[in-house]
Amino acid sequence: MSDKPKIVAGLALFVALVAFPVWYGLGGEGEVAAPELEYPADADACVEATAYMTANHMDLLNRWRNAVVREGQREYQASSGERYVMSLTGTCLDCHTSRDEFCTKCHDYADVSPKCWDCHIAPEGN
Amino acid sequence: MDESRRSFLKETGWAALGLGCGFPLLNTACSSSSAQGETPSQTGAQRQWAMVVDIQKCMDEEVRNACIAACHRAHNVPHIPDPEDDVKWIWSEEYQDVFPDQAHEHTALAIRHAPILILCNHCTNPPCVRVCPTQATWKRDEDGIVMMDMHRCIGCRYCIAACPYGSRSFNWRDPRDFIERDADGEYYSDFPTRTKGVVEKCNFCAERLREGLQPACVEAVNQVDGGAGALVFGDLGEPGSEVSRILADRFTICRRVELGTGPNVYYIV
């Protein structure tokens, strides 16, 4: 009987620890604002529509990679009919001049860490 | 009951015999068709890039250093002081180690220790390609270059074990700390560096060939005094090319031909 306070205290501590993810989120700063991306000033369209690029750029880049490395194709015909050289550092970063302001900002927000820049060299100014 | 059981066993026996005879036939049919697909370059019509190294001209240290430096700058090849970890694309080794089957007990000491330039042989029948579990390395049908796809390499190093020429290097550490940079701290080339945990080797300057240029090492030796023609690069599938002409006229050797890998780097003795 004399152990009652100890048991209650132990239980309370246990519940508090288990519920950590819940109350930690409540006490936080609330919603984190989506990152504001810097869009290139001197280009009015990406290789595909912006909504498509936002959702599928990783898939497009994978297809570009396979086409260039495995099949030796360099040219991409966009759905608009426009032709582009398939190159991450040459074509993408030609407009999106800052890797840190464009790629990294959003990837940090989404908590993904693609390995592109482990090998590819961002052009000067990044 | 007995009758049907007897006939069932008979039929099973015939079926097993039929399958037993059929499978080897099927197998030979499949393997012969894939063998034909694998060796189009032997017909001679296919493009196969090749290099001829003039051993005498490459005795000049300046010539060797020029081509090594050009290659390393063009491909951001790191120079790691610890030889166990170093990454090699084109380098020199002693004659007795490059041609162990040529050096004999009476080979003059000077020749035995003479430096010979070596690089990936871009074999006609590359053992590294056979063992790669992810097809990260493969032989390009259109020009015979043994390519590496760093995106696919899982660093298992089977290819290093399979290559009889030691042409492949593993990145034991992050190469970026050991790559030569200019005064502003920028890389000399925008060629992607590699990362820790992948295997790399000479790619015959596939990225330069695509633009109609000669490999960086060949271009570099031609600019050195007395180095012109030390390295000659061209298409073996074309009878009129300079490499084909040299191989027809001169006495040339290859490394470890007895292994049947079909090396495409030739040496003028």
Interface residues (C-beta under 8 A of the other chain):
Chain A: R65 V69 R70 G72 R74 T89 K115 D118 C119 H120 I121 P123 E124
Chain B: N76 R140 E142 M147 D149 M150 H151 E186 Y187 D190 F191 P192 T193 R194 T195 R210
